[in-house]
Amino acid sequence: METPPQAIGDPKVLSQLGVGKSRTLRRWLVRGILLLVAVALVAGTVVYFRMRSQAASVETFVTAPVELGDLRETVTATGTLTPLDAVEVGAEVTGRVLKVNVDVNDRVQVGQVLVEIDQETLNARVEESQAQLSSAQASYRNAKATVKENELKATRLRELNKRGLASAQELETAEASLERAKAQVGTASAQVTVARAGLKSAKTSQGKALIKSPIEGIVLARSVEPGQTVTAGFQTPVLFTLARDITQMELKIDVDEADVGKVKDGQTASFIVDAFPKRRFRSKVVRLNNLPKSGTTVITYEGLLTVDNSERLLRPGMTATATIITQEMKSVLSVPNAALRYRPKSASASQSRGGGLPVPGLGRGPGGGGFGPPGGGRGGGARPASSAGPAGSAEARGPREGVYVVKDGKPVRVGVETGVTDGKRTEVKSTELGAGTEVITDVAETKK
């Protein structure tokens, strides 16, 4: 409703308008104060319950016992099973295959005929070489007869020359003819030798038309069929792959360069294959090559392991994962690797037993863990962790490895020397630890 123009200057109207604005301002002010009070109450409630929850929780240590027993240090590598002595049999002559006498998995003996190739062309070559030899032998006999004839003629002319019945020129001509005849004998003899070698080569090729087994073993692969034409050129076509004896095989593995210093000839090993995942086959290291394998970005060295396949369960080409025992310790104390990684949240949470050493200020991992297990979890020997304490300090002079035990509800550090590790447990040496001593591996928060 609009105010009449004549009432704008009226003092009563102006006073009523001022009273309305004052009431509206007071209402908004009261609402703001109430909103601030509500926000403060909610925030206080949240803080109260959070502090109460934190106060109600207590730190609980997860422990594991120190164990006395045997510990093995191992190296793991992958490789491929191969026959102990594999031979590829090929064709050395060209021809059509008439007959294939063996198939895959057949056992063969030395000299057994595997494939027969058509010998028609080879037989013709043998006959041709035989004829060339006969011709060369005839030429040789003819040359020898010529020599004999010229020797008689030269002898007669010498006698006549002595009596003065033949001239010196006639004698010289006869002696020159004799020398030429002897030279012809040498040429004919060489031709006989060449012809004889050609005949021998033709007969050898004829014999190679029957492809025979060079070893006693088993047929692993066959790549020839009857009627197929094989061509022996610059590269011999492979027809069969034979293995001498698959009851004895070998495993070629790739050993990482970080582990070659631990692997030695004669070490005991074992391996598994995907075909028999629940069975472990025994083996032994025979050789570790000095030169690295080429063509790979990761440096590896080829190792050779013996394989007993008397049960004929394993087949060439299978992928195997081998475990080599590089070191074995008898009756030693060991702790879980998690115990070596554990560090209290506060460096001042404990004092070491006996020496009063503070907790080393080592880098912490997730969940309060510090440096990793000795050997980096690769199955290698223990590596001491570096101390963060200043040079010459008490913690720098103390043991560089340590585990924690619970004393009076607090973690207390015990210095240890680490040794062999199997990737899960690590050998420790300490006069303050014994079999059954509980060491801290982790921490958990529980409610009171």
SVG drawing of the C-alpha trace seen along z (x, -y; Angstrom):
<svg xmlns="http://www.w3.org/2000/svg" viewBox="-3 -17 134 119">
<polyline fill="none" stroke="black" stroke-width="0.4" points="0.0,0.0 1.6,-3.3 1.9,-6.3 -0.1,-9.2 2.1,-12.1 0.6,-14.4 1.6,-12.1 5.3,-12.0 6.2,-15.0 4.0,-14.0 6.1,-13.4 3.8,-10.6 4.2,-8.7 8.0,-9.0 8.2,-7.6 6.1,-4.6 8.4,-3.7 11.5,-3.9 10.0,-1.5 9.3,1.2 13.0,1.2 14.3,1.6 12.2,4.7 13.4,6.4 17.1,5.8 16.6,7.3 15.0,10.4 17.9,11.1 20.4,10.5 18.7,13.0 18.7,15.6 22.4,15.2 23.3,15.7 21.2,18.9 22.9,20.2 26.4,19.6 25.5,21.3 24.2,24.4 27.4,24.6 29.5,24.4 27.5,27.1 27.9,29.5 31.7,28.8 32.2,29.4 30.2,32.6 32.4,33.9 35.7,33.0 34.4,34.5 33.6,37.9 36.8,38.0 39.0,37.3 37.0,39.9 37.5,42.5 41.3,41.8 41.5,42.0 39.6,45.3 42.1,47.0 45.3,48.7 48.3,49.9 48.8,53.6 52.0,55.3 51.9,58.2 54.8,60.6 56.3,63.8 58.8,66.2 62.4,66.5 62.9,70.0 65.8,72.5 66.2,74.6 67.7,75.0 67.7,72.2 68.4,72.3 69.5,69.5 68.2,70.0 68.3,68.5 65.4,68.8 65.6,68.9 63.5,70.0 64.6,72.0 63.7,74.6 64.1,78.4 66.1,79.8 67.2,83.2 70.7,84.2 71.8,84.9 69.5,83.7 70.4,84.4 68.8,83.0 68.8,85.4 68.6,84.0 68.9,84.9 72.2,84.5 70.9,85.5 68.1,84.2 65.3,86.5 61.7,87.7 60.9,89.4 59.8,93.0 59.3,94.2 59.3,92.9 60.0,95.8 59.6,94.0 57.2,91.6 57.3,89.3 58.0,91.1 59.4,94.2 62.7,95.6 65.5,96.0 68.8,97.7 72.2,96.6 72.1,97.3 68.4,97.8 66.9,96.5 64.6,93.6 63.8,92.4 64.3,93.8 64.9,91.4 64.5,92.3 67.9,93.5 67.2,93.5 69.2,90.3 71.9,91.4 72.2,94.8 72.7,93.2 75.4,91.0 77.2,94.0 77.1,95.8 78.5,92.6 81.3,92.4 82.1,96.0 82.4,95.5 84.6,92.5 86.9,94.6 87.1,97.4 88.0,94.8 90.7,93.3 92.1,96.7 92.3,97.6 94.1,94.3 96.5,95.1 97.3,98.6 97.7,97.1 100.1,94.5 102.2,97.2 102.3,99.1 103.5,96.0 106.3,95.6 107.4,99.2 107.5,98.7 109.5,95.5 112.0,97.1 112.8,99.9 113.2,97.5 115.5,95.3 117.6,98.3 118.1,99.4 119.1,96.0 121.7,95.7 123.4,98.9 123.2,97.8 124.6,94.4 127.6,96.1 128.4,98.0 127.8,94.9 124.8,96.3 122.4,93.7 122.8,89.9 122.7,88.0 119.6,86.2 117.6,89.4 118.7,90.5 117.6,87.1 114.3,87.4 113.7,90.9 114.7,89.8 112.3,86.8 109.4,89.1 110.2,91.3 109.9,88.4 106.6,87.3 105.2,90.8 106.2,90.9 104.4,87.6 101.3,89.1 101.5,91.9 101.4,89.3 98.4,87.5 96.5,90.8 97.2,91.8 95.8,88.5 92.7,89.0 92.2,92.4 92.5,91.0 89.9,88.3 87.5,90.8 87.9,93.1 87.1,90.2 84.1,89.3 82.8,92.9 83.3,92.9 81.4,89.7 78.6,91.0 78.4,94.2 78.4,92.1 75.5,90.0 73.8,93.2 74.2,94.5 72.9,91.2 69.6,91.9 69.0,94.2 68.9,91.7 70.0,93.6 69.9,92.8 73.3,91.6 72.4,92.3 70.3,94.6 67.3,92.7 63.8,91.5 62.2,89.4 61.1,86.0 60.0,84.4 59.2,85.4 58.9,83.0 58.8,85.3 56.1,87.3 56.3,89.9 56.1,88.3 57.7,85.1 60.7,83.8 63.7,82.7 66.3,80.4 69.8,80.4 71.2,76.9 73.2,74.4 71.2,75.5 70.4,79.1 66.6,79.7 65.9,81.1 63.7,84.2 63.8,85.5 64.9,84.4 66.3,87.2 67.1,87.3 69.6,89.8 67.8,90.6 65.1,88.4 65.4,90.3 68.4,88.0 67.7,84.3 69.1,80.9 67.6,77.7 69.0,74.5 68.2,71.6 68.9,67.8 70.6,66.6 70.3,62.9 73.6,61.1 72.8,60.2 72.8,63.9 75.8,65.3 78.2,64.8 76.2,67.3 75.6,70.1 78.4,72.7 78.9,76.0 77.7,79.0 75.0,77.2 71.8,79.0 68.7,77.7 65.1,78.6 62.5,77.4 58.8,77.5 56.9,77.4 53.3,76.3 52.3,79.8 53.0,81.1 52.7,78.1 52.5,80.2 55.7,82.2 59.3,81.0 62.0,82.6 65.5,82.9 68.4,81.6 72.0,80.4 74.1,77.5 76.5,78.7 77.8,75.4 77.4,71.7 78.6,69.9 81.1,67.0 79.7,64.9 76.3,63.3 73.4,64.1 73.2,61.6 70.2,59.9 68.5,59.1 68.3,55.8 68.6,57.7 72.0,59.2 71.7,63.0 74.1,65.9 73.1,69.4 73.3,72.2 73.0,75.9 71.2,78.4 71.0,82.2 67.6,83.8 66.6,87.4 63.6,88.2 63.5,92.0 59.8,91.8 59.4,90.0 57.1,87.4 59.0,84.4 59.1,83.4 61.6,81.2 60.6,77.6 58.8,77.4 59.3,74.2 60.6,74.9 61.3,72.8 64.4,73.9 65.4,73.3 69.1,73.6 70.3,74.0 73.3,71.7 73.8,72.0 72.3,74.0 72.7,73.3 72.0,75.9 70.4,75.1 70.4,71.3 68.2,68.6 65.9,66.9 63.2,64.2 60.5,63.2 61.7,60.5 58.8,58.4 60.6,58.2 63.6,56.6 61.4,54.0 59.4,53.0 60.2,49.6 58.3,47.8 56.4,44.6 58.6,42.5 62.3,42.8 62.2,42.1 59.7,44.8 62.3,47.2 65.9,47.5 68.1,50.5 68.8,53.1 72.1,53.0 73.7,50.4 71.1,47.7 71.1,47.0 68.3,44.8 66.3,46.2 68.1,45.4 66.4,42.8 66.0,45.0 63.6,44.4 60.1,45.8 57.9,47.7 54.1,48.1 52.7,49.1 55.8,48.1 58.1,50.4 61.6,49.4 64.1,50.8 63.3,54.1 64.5,57.6 68.2,58.4 69.1,59.3 66.2,57.4 63.9,60.4 65.8,61.9 66.9,64.9 70.4,63.5 72.5,62.9 71.7,60.2 72.7,56.6 73.2,54.2 70.9,51.2 72.6,47.8 72.2,45.9 70.9,42.4 72.8,41.4 75.7,39.0 79.2,40.3 80.7,41.1 77.3,41.2 76.2,44.1 73.8,45.4 76.4,45.3 78.7,47.4 75.9,49.9 74.5,52.8 73.2,51.6 70.4,54.2 67.9,54.7 64.6,56.2 62.2,55.1 60.9,56.9 58.1,55.8 59.3,54.8 57.0,53.1 54.5,52.6 57.0,50.7 59.1,51.8 62.8,52.2 65.5,52.5 67.9,55.5 70.8,55.2 71.5,58.3 73.8,59.5 71.9,60.9 73.0,63.8 71.3,66.1 67.7,65.4 65.2,67.6 63.1,64.6 60.7,65.1 63.0,65.6 66.5,64.3 69.2,65.7 70.1,63.5 72.9,63.6 72.5,62.1 73.3,63.0 70.0,61.4 67.8,63.6 66.9,67.2 64.5,69.7 61.0,68.7 61.7,65.0 58.8,62.9 59.9,60.1 57.6,57.4 56.5,57.7 53.7,55.2 51.4,53.0 47.6,52.9 45.2,50.5 42.4,52.0 39.5,50.5 39.7,50.5"/>
</svg>
